[in-house]
Amino acid sequence: SLQALGGVGVAAPVGSPAATPVVAVEAPPTVDPLAANLEEAATAVAGCLSDGNYDTLNTMTSDLYRGQLFGTSSPLDAATFAELAPMLPQVAYQILSVEDATASDTTATALVTYEMAHQVRTSTWEFTQKEVGGETVWILNSETPAALTVPAGTPSLAVQIKGNAYTLPKNAVDGPAVALQATNADKVDHELLVLRFDQGVTTKTLLESSGPTFPEGVHFIGQATVPAGSDGTLLLAGLQPGSYTIVCLLPDANGTPYLVNGMETTFTVK
């Protein structure tokens, strides 16, 4: 209220309002522009592989990388790759992480972990800058396998390779993630090619197929080559309960896949 004092209005004292509490606002996390750009490029490559969009993939990758997709160090030009691309397994790719991004002039590298079908891989991806559609973009130049870290607690399954045969001390494991830990005691390279068959389909179906891709009813799960006299790990994720088959389609000295002579085994995911 106001009181008249000598003709001058004087405001009656009013208590100060309670102070408003100060809420700490966290600064947004710092985004590494290089890592973000490389993740965008990696995700685009993964999308093209998943969708079978090989025309676009040709513009986003080098001849060297396209050759690596077929397991060779020989470069593949765009025209040759377009002819061979239908032979690639049509599976889903998913980028899981892009880390340790570094750049020097027009090249960059990053440690990329991704999932192909059900296989988890970690590789160093090297990128180079290229003009595409009037814009400078990162294209994938090469992939170099890196050490794979198996998450703690992942169930494992030992696979012993000897005498051109697989031996599993146990053949059942809890899913959905499984680490196949292989030891190759032979003097030749072998592979862990993990497949899942529809009902009524067997390895005989696989051997009788004349096409460049897996026949109908044969589903690619993952693959790892285990060099002679060494160890190897194949990390699989997202496995449904059921039976899975391991085969070796690498050729022997006569050019015959080891599977022909019985190099196969099965395991069960519970």
N, C-alpha and C positions, 0 to 999 in steps of 0.2 A: 504494500500500500504506500501511498504518498502522503506525507504530512506537510502542511503549509508552515514554513519557518522563514519569517521575515520576507514573505512574498516569494521565496525561492522554493521550488519543489525539490525535495530530497528523497531519494529512494531509500526505503527501509532495507537494512542489511538482509541479504539472501545467502544462504549457505551454498558453497561451491558444489557443483554436481560431482558425483563419484567419478574417479578417473576410469576411462575405458581401458580394459585389459589389452595389452599388446600381444598380438598373436604372431609368433615367428613364422615367416613364410619361407619355405625352402626354395632355393634357387633351382630352376629346372636343370636336369642333368645335361652336361656338355655333350653335344653331338659332334663326333669326328666327321667332318665333311667327306674326307677320303674314304673312310670305312662305309659311310652311308652310300656313296657313289658305287663302290665296289660291290656292296651287298645288292644294290639295285641291278647291277650288271649280272651278278651271279644268279639272282632270282629270275632274271629274264632268260638266261641260258637254260636254267632248270625248267622253266615253263615251256620253252621250245622243245626240249627233249621229252617232256611229259606228253605234250600234245602232238608230237611228231611233226612239228612245224620246221622242217629242215631248210626250207628256203630262207626263212628269217635267221635260222641258226647259222647259215653260211655267212651272213653279214656280221654276226656277233662273235665269230671265232676265227682262229687262224688255221692255216693248212696243217700246222704241227698238231694242234689240239684235235682236229678232226681225225688225224691219223691215230692219235692216242685212244680215241673212242673205240677203235678197232684193235687195240692192243699192239700197235706197231709204232716204231719211232719214225717211220717214213711218212712225210707230209702227204695230205690228200687235198688236191685242189677242189674248188667248189663243184665243178662238173662231175668229177669222179665220185666225190662224196654223195652227190645227189643220186647217183646210180646205186651206190652201196647202202645208203641210209636205211632202206626198207628192211635190211638184214638185222638192224639193231633191235634188241628186245624192247617192246613197247611197254614201258613201265613208268611209274610215277617217280619224279624227282622232287625233293623238298630240301631247301637250304635250312639248316638248323642254326648255324652261327657263322659269322665272319669276324675274325679276330686278327690282331697284330698287323694291321694294315700299314704298309710303308710305301713310299714313292720316291723315285729318283728320275728327274727329267720326265720322259714320256713313258716310263714303265712303273708298275706297282705290283706288289705281292700281298697276299693275305692268306691266313690259315683258315680254310673253309671246311666245316663239318656239314655233311649232307646225307640224306637218306635216298638210296636208289632201290626201288621196290621195297624190300625189307632189310636191306643191308645198310649199315652205317659206315661211312668212310670219312677220313680226315686227310686232306691234301693241301699242299701249298699251290695256290692258283696264281699264275703270273698273268698280268694284264698289260696291254699296250694301248696307247691312244691312236684313234683312227677317225678320219672324217667319214661320217655316215649321214647322208641326207642333209649335208650342209652343216652338221653339228659335230663337234669333237666329243667322242664317247670312248669309254673303256671297252675293249674287246678281250676275250679270253684267249691268251696265247698258248699256255701249256698248263699241265697238271702234274705235280710230283707227289707221290704218296708220302705221307708223314706218319709219325708214330700215332697209333690209335690208342686212346685212353678208354678203357672199359670202365663204366661207372661202377662204383662200389656197390656190392650186393647183387650184381648181375649173376644169375646162375650160369655155370659153365659146363661144357660137355667135352671130355677129352676124346680126341680122334688120333689113333696111332696108324701110321701108314708104313707098311713094310711088305715086301714081296708083291708089290702091285695089288695090294688089298688094304681095306680099312678094317680096323678093329676098334670097337667102342666098349670100354670097360662097363659102361652103363648106357642104356639107350632110351632113357626117359628123363625129362627135365621139366621144371616148372617154367612157364612163360610169363609174360609175352616176349621178354627180351632174353636172348640166349647168346653166349659167347662160345663158339667152337674153337677149342685150343688144339691145334694139330701139330704133330711131330712127324716129319717125313724122314724115315731112316733109309729110304731107297737112294740109289745113285742117279735117279732121274727126277725131273720135276713132275709133280702131280697137282691136281686142283681139288678144291672143295666146291663143287657145283651143286647147290642145294635147290631142289625142285619140289613142287607139290603137284600130285596127280589127281585129276578127277576120278571118280569111281569108274572102274573098268579100264583105266589107262595105266600102262606099265612102262618100264624102260624098253620093252620090246617095241612099243609104239614109237618111242623116241628114236630107236635105231632104224626103224623101217621108214622114217620120214626122210624124204629127199629134198625138202625145202630148206632154204637158208635160215628160217626161223623155227622156233619150237612149234610142234604140231598142236592142234586144238586139244585142250584138256591137260596140257603141260604148262605149269606156271613157274616162271623164274622167281626165285626168292633171294639168292645172293651167290657170289662167287669170289673165291680167293685162290690164287696160285701159290703153292708152297714149294719153294725151290728144294732141290736135292740136298739132303743132310741138314735141313734147317727147320725152324718152327714158324708157325703162322697163326693168326687169329682172324676169325670171321665173326663180326658182331652183327647179330640180327635183332630186329625190333618189330613189335606189333604182330607177333605170330599168333594165329588162332590155334586152339587145341586141335590136335590131329597128328597125322603121320607125315613125315618129310623124308625125302630120299636124297642121299649124297652120291654123286657119280663123278667119274673122271672121263672127260671127253678128249683130253689131250692125246695126241697120237704116239704110238710106240715107234720103234725103229723101222717097222714095216708100214707105218702110216695108218695103223688100225687103232681106233680109240680104245683106251684101256677098258672102257665099259664092256666092249665086246667079249672080253675074257673074264667078265664078272666083277669088275671093280665098282661095286656099289654097296650101299648099306642104308639102313633107315633108322630114324629116331623119332620119338614121340614127344610132343609138347602137351603137357597136362594143363 
